[in-house]
Each structure stands twice: as structure tokens, then as C-alpha cells.
Amino acid sequence: MHRVLVVCGAGASSTFLAHRIRAAARGREIDVSVSASSTEGLDERIGEIDVLLVGPHLAAQFDELSRLAAAAGAASALLPDTIFGARGEETALDLVLRSVAHPTSSS
């Protein structure tokens, strides 16, 4: 099982996206655990995940968040600006799968 954390500024949009990613994973029979968080408290949760997905509005913080993830042994990916549109959950799930297959940071 891949453990994924979707992070955004306040946690609201990441919660919505995490729900959509879980549904997409069920539909594709992919075993993932997807949760959501704001950037606050990320330090405590980072050691529990395999992949950190960073909301597009946090692009300016991506390098810092990516280093934090890498230090904890997790891959990271910056979500595209289109992620909250139609089929954005499929794009996010594909990013998770690529990140797990090639655990270097991606953007």
C-alpha cells in the first residue's frame, strides 16, 4: 500500500482532492491510503508517508517541502494548476504511481 499525503495551504482543497484520488484508486484497483493536510503540522506526519503531493498554489514552497519529504524518505510531486478540474484525480494518481516507481522529486 502506498501512503500519500496531499498538502495545501489550509487543508480544504487537499481534503477534496484526497477523496477524489481514493475513489479513482478504488476504480483502478490500486491500493493506496490518501490523506490531506495543511502545511501546518507537516513535520509530524511526513515520516508516515511514501509520497507527498503539493498543491499548485504552494509552488513557491515546493523546493522546501520536497527537501523535507526527501529527508524523511518520501517522494514528492508538485500538482499541476489543472488538478482541481475534470479528471484531476487521475492525474494525481498517475503522479503517485510515477513517484513510487521513480522516487526522485518531480514537478
N, C-alpha and C positions, 0 to 999 in steps of 0.2 A: 504494500500500500504506500502510495506517495502522499506525503503530508505537505499541504500547500497553505500558505497564508497570503491573503490578498490585503494589501495595505493602502489606505488613502489618508487624507488629512484628518477627517473627523470620524470615519468608520461607517458612514451611512451608505455611500456608493459602493464600498467594498463589500458590505453585507449583501446588497442586492446582487452584485456580480458573483459572489461566492455561491449563493443559492442557485443561480443560473448555471454555473460551472458544475455543481454537483448534479444537477438534472442532466446536463449534457454527458457527463461521465457515466451516469446510470444508463442512458440511452446507447452509449457506445460500449457498455460493459467494461469500464475501466475503473479499477479500484483506487479511489483517491479519497482523502479526507481534506476538505476545503473549509477553512475558517477565515474570518475577516477581523481586521483591527485598524485602529488609527495608529499613527506613528508613535503616540504616547504609550509607553509600556512595552515597546517592541523588544527592548533589550532582554526582558524576562522571557519572551516567547520564542525568540529566534533559534534557540538551541533545540526546539521541539519540531522543527520543520525540515523538509527537503528542498522546497522551492519557495522563494519569496517573489510574489508578483506585485509590482509597484504601479500604482495608478498614474496615468499620464500627467495629471496636474502636479505630481511630485517629481517631475523630470529634473528639476534643479537640484534635488536631493538624491537622485538616483546613485551617483557615484558613492556617496557616503553610505547609503543603505546597502548597496551592493558589497562594499567592503565589510560591513557588519555581518551580512549574510555569509560571505566567503570565510570570514574568521570563525563562524560557527559551523562551517562545513555544508552550507546550503547554497544552492544555485539561486540566481536572481534574474529577473527579466522585467524590463520596462514595458508596460502595456501601451499599445498604440492609442492615439486620440480617438479612434473609431470604436473602441472596446465596448462602449455602452449602447452601441447601435445594434441593428439586426445581426444575429449570429456572432456577436462579440464573445459569447461564452465558448463557442467552438474555437475561435482564435486563441482565447486564453488557455483552453485545454491543450491545444496544439503547442503553445509555448511551454506549458508544463512538461509535456512529453519530450520536447526537444531539450529542455533544460535538464531533465533527468538523464537523457541519453548522452548529452554533452554538457557536463556540469560546470562549464565556464560561464561567466556572466554574459548575458545578451541584452541588447537594447533594440 
